[in-house]
Structure formats: structure tokens, C-alpha cells
């Protein structure tokens, strides 16, 4: 599912198994971003869009899946669902990014934004987030979007962009840009809010440097094979781009784009997980269902 703004009251029936899910979270509950102040973002702060991958050859499908002409609904013989957007199997990476680009635009205006990919294992989350060299995903397109804006704004301000990349594996936080066996601590302060102590930050000045960070971190991420996915992510990964803009008038504005690629939820009877893979699956499922502590919830923010 992909979300952009405030989630609507949708059907509580389980989504079809072929759906890959994203939750795109722009600025949390910001009154200034209501109607009229930012037409790209609309009235709300979270929305959910469901992207469907093609069925695997030989896979069983429970009845026909029908997609509404409104681009918001999907039906099966047993249930119907309405989202803030629906991307059918033929939807391109470009169409997927079109659902995300308002979040990036909000970040360029000084808000914090988050893209959250969520779904069962093998549903195509990592493909949608990172894509390939020939068919780039959300991250690569967002990076291109940001640097195009920086170039267009260069006459009015100076900019500094930094990148961090971490994974959460079996409740341990690891730095993917400077990988080691050390587990980093999550801390909280009144000035910084919730942060990861000791997480490295790489300054990046062009698209290629961000993609190099993505490649470096991706090569260190924990993956494993299951019956449903030969390259199953066994950890949650979070890449954060922090943009600092210094205006000619001396004003400073800092905003962040977070892109989270979560490990997929698993049904052990389908994945055939055993041993260490089974223990990983238990941890993944538990972490996806556990609510965050109140201190981890984002506070309202306005642009600097």
C-alpha cells in the first residue's frame, strides 16, 4: 500500500495477497498544509495506495481481481477495498513515483516526509523502492527530483544534503554505510527528538554519490532465501536524506526525507522457514505488529 496523506476509513477486509504496500507519510498533522495552502498535498497527512504485482506463474488466485476505473478501488469475489490510490499490475515505476512525488515536494518546502513500504514477503516492496538501473524505483527518482530542485534553487540559496542508511535486524540497529557487528542505540533528547546514536552521515553533492550509498548499504543488508522469495529481506532498512537550505537572507531550513523498506510479513506455512530463518520470521512479524512507543510518534511540524 502506498500512502500520502491522512488514511481514510477503508474496508477492514484483508488485502489481496498480491498487493505490495506503501505508506507515504508527508508532514504529520500540519494545519498549515490544509486546503488552499498546498494543493499538491491536499487536506490530510497520510494516505494509502496499493500496488499489485503480477501473479507468479502457476500461482493460485482466489477468483478474479477487478480494478475500478476510478483508480481507487479493487474487488475480488469475496471482498472489496478502497484506497487513496490503486496501481494495477501493469503500472510502471514512473506511475508509482507519481504517487510519491508530492511527499518529496513537501520536503523541498521544509517539511519532513516519509515513504514506508509494507507488505508480505515477495510482494515487490524492494523492487518498488530501489528498482533497477534500467527501471529505477522510488529512491532513485526522489534523489533525481531533489537534485533538480537544488540546481534550480542554487541562485537563491546554498544547500547541504546528507545521507544515512541503517537496518534493524532482530531488534539490533546497524549502520549500513559503516557496517560492523556493533548495535547502535536509539536515544531521545529534547533538542534532537528520537535519534540513533553514532549513526554515520555522508555528505552527498550529486546523484551518483547517493546511489553509491544505496549500493554500499544494500550489499550489507541481511537477506535470505525462502520458498516465496529467493532474495527475501530479513531486516528493515531506513535511508534518510537531510536537506539544509541557507537562504540569501540568512534563514536556515532543515527537512528530512525518510524511505523505509520493511521486511515482509511471513506465513511460515508458505515460506517454509526453519532454523535461523524461522527465528528471523518471528522477529519480523512481531516488529510489524507492535505499536511504537508514544515517544517515537512524530510531532507536528511546520516549515522553517
N, C-alpha and C positions, 0 to 999 in steps of 0.2 A: 504494500500500500504506500502511496506517496501522499504526504500531507503538506499543506502550505499554511493554512490559517486555522481558525478555531474549528474543531471537529463538529460536524452536525450529528443529530441524533439518527444514527444509522441502524439498520437491522442487526440484531444480535445473533443471527444465524451464522455458523462458521463459514468463512470464505472458501471458495473452491480451492482444491489442493494445488492447482497450477498457478495460483497467484503469487507473484513476488511483491513484497510490501515495502513501502517507503512512508515515512512520516517526515514531512518537511516543516520544520518549525522556525518561522521567522521570529521577530521580536516578540517576547512573551507579554501579552496583555498590555499593550501600549495604547492608551486612549488617543494619543496624537495620530495614530495610524488608522483612525476610523474613517468613515465615509467622507470623501472630499479631500482628505489630507494626503492620501497616497492611493490613487486609483488602481495602481498595479497590485497592491496588497489587499484591497477590499476592506471589509469591516472586521474581520476576525483574524486570529493569530495562529491557528493551527488548522490544517486540513489534511485529508487522507485521500490518496489516489492509489488505485490498484492497477498494477501492471501484470499481464498474464503472459507467460511464456508458452511457446508451442508444446503440445503434448509429446512426450517421448515416443519413439516408435514402439509399438506393442503395448503401450501403457493403457490400462483400462480407464475409461472415463464414464462417470455415472450420469448418463444422459447427455443431451446436447447443452452446450453453453451458448447462450444468446446475449449479444451485446446491444444495448439500447442505442438508438440513433442520437440520443441526447449527449452521449459521451460520458454519462454519469452512472449508468445502471448496468447490471448484469444479472441474468436469470439462468437457473437450471430448472429441471423438472420439479425439484424439491423445495427450492427457495429462491428468493430474490434479494438483491443487495443494491444499495445506493451509496455512492461515494462522492467526493468532491471532484473526482475525475476517474476515468477508466481508460486504460491503454490496452487494447486487444493484442493478440499475439503478433500481428503484423506491424505494430507500432515500432518506429525507429528510435535509435538513441537520441536523435535530434528532437523528436516529438517528446521524448521523456524529459530532456533538458528544458524544453519549453515550460514544463510544469514546475521546474526548479528555479528558473531564471529570476522570477520576482524575489526570491529569497536573496540571491546574490545582489540584486539591485538594492534591496534594503540594507545589506551590509555596506555597500558603497555609499549609502546615505548616513551611515553612522550607527546602525542597529546591529545587534548580534543575531545571527541566524544559524539554524541547524537543519541539516538533512540527515534523516535517520532511516536506514534501510533495514526492514524487518520482514521475516517470513520463514517458512520451513526450509530445511536443508535442501539444496539443489534447485531452489526456485529461481535462481538467477540474480541474486542481490549483488554479488561481487561483480558480475558482468555489467550490470546497470551502473554501478558506482565507478568502476575503473575501465571497463570496456577493453578494447584492443587498440593497437597503433592505427589500424585501418578504420576502426569504428569506435572512436573514443567515447568514454562514459561521462557521467555527471561531473566527476572531479576534473578531468582534463578540460572539459568545456567551461566549467566555472573558472578555472585558472586563466584560460584564454580571455574570458569575459572580464576578469579583474584587471589583467594587464592592458587590455584595450582601453579600459576606463582610465587607468593610471596614465597611459600615454596621452589621452585626450585632456586630462586634468593637469598635465605637467606644467602648463603656463601659469596656473593659479596657485599651485601648492607643491610641496615636496612630499614624498611618500616613502614609507618603510614597511616592507612586508616580511613577516617571519613565519616559519612553518614548524610545527611539532607533530609527532606521529607516535602513538602508543598503542599497545594491545593489552587487553585484560584476559588473562589465561588462568583458569581455575582460581579466580579471585586474586591473582597477583598482577600488578601493573608493571609492564616492561616498556622501556624506551626502544622504539624500533629504529630510530636514527643512530643511536649509540647502543646497540644491543649487548646485553650481558645477562647473567643469571640473577642479578640483583633485582629485588622487588621494590618499586618506588612507593612512597607513602602518599596518600591523599590527605590533604590538610585543609584547614579553613581559617581565614582571618577576616577581620572587619574590612580591611582595605582591599584584599585581593579576592575575597569570596572563597569558593572551593577551588583548589588547585592541586597539581601533582608536584610534590617537592622533588627537585633535582631533574625534572624533565628538560631535555635539551631543546634549544630553539635555534633553528638555522635561518639566517637571513638570506632571502632569495631576491634576485633582481631581474629574473626573466623566467619565462615559462619552463624552459628546459631544466632549470635548477629545481623547481617544484616537482616536476615529473621524475627527476633523479631521486629526490627524497622519497617519492611514492614507490619507485622501483626498489630502492635500498630497503625501505621498511617492509615492503611486500615480500621480499626474499627472506626476511627473518620471521615472518608471521607463521604461527603454528597451523599446519594443515594436515589432513589425514584422509584416507580412503574409506568410504562406506559403500554399501550396496546401492545407495541413492545418489552418490556424488563421489567421483574419483578424486576431486580436489576440494574436499569439504573444509571450510574454515573452522578451526577448533577454538578460535578466540574472537573477541570483539575488538575491532580496530577503530581508532578515532584519529583523524587528521584535522588539525586546526590551523587555519591561516589567520594571522593577526595583522590587520591593516592600520597603520598610523598615518594620518594625514595632517600636515602642518601647513596652515593657510598663510598667505602673504600678510594677513593682519595679525599673525601671532597665535591664532587659535589652533588648538590641537584636538583631533578627534580620533578615537581608537574604537575599532569594531572587530568582531571575530566571525569567521565562517567555520562551523564545525560540520564535518562529514563523518558520520558513523556507519560503519559496515558491520552489522551484528552477525554473530554466528547464528546459523539457522536452527530453529527448534526441530527436535527429532522425535520420531516414534520408533522406539528400538526394534519393534517387530518388523519394521520396514527397512531400517538401515543395517540390521544385523550386527550392531555394535557389540563388542565384547572386550573384556580386559580393560586396558587403559582407555580405549575409545569409548567404552561404556561409561567409565567414570567421567570422562570429558562431557559426554552427552548429558549425564545427570547434572553436572555443574552448569552447562549451557541452559538447559530447561529451567533450572532453579533461578538463574540470574535473569532470565527473560520474564519470569512471572513475579519476581519480587518487586514490590514498590520501593521507590527511592526514599531515603530519609528526608524529613522536611527541610533540612539544611542544604540538600542537594537540589532542591527545586529552584528554578530561575526566578529572580525578582524582576519586577517591571523595570524597563529601561527606556530612556529617551535619547535621541541623538545629541551628541555634544555640540 
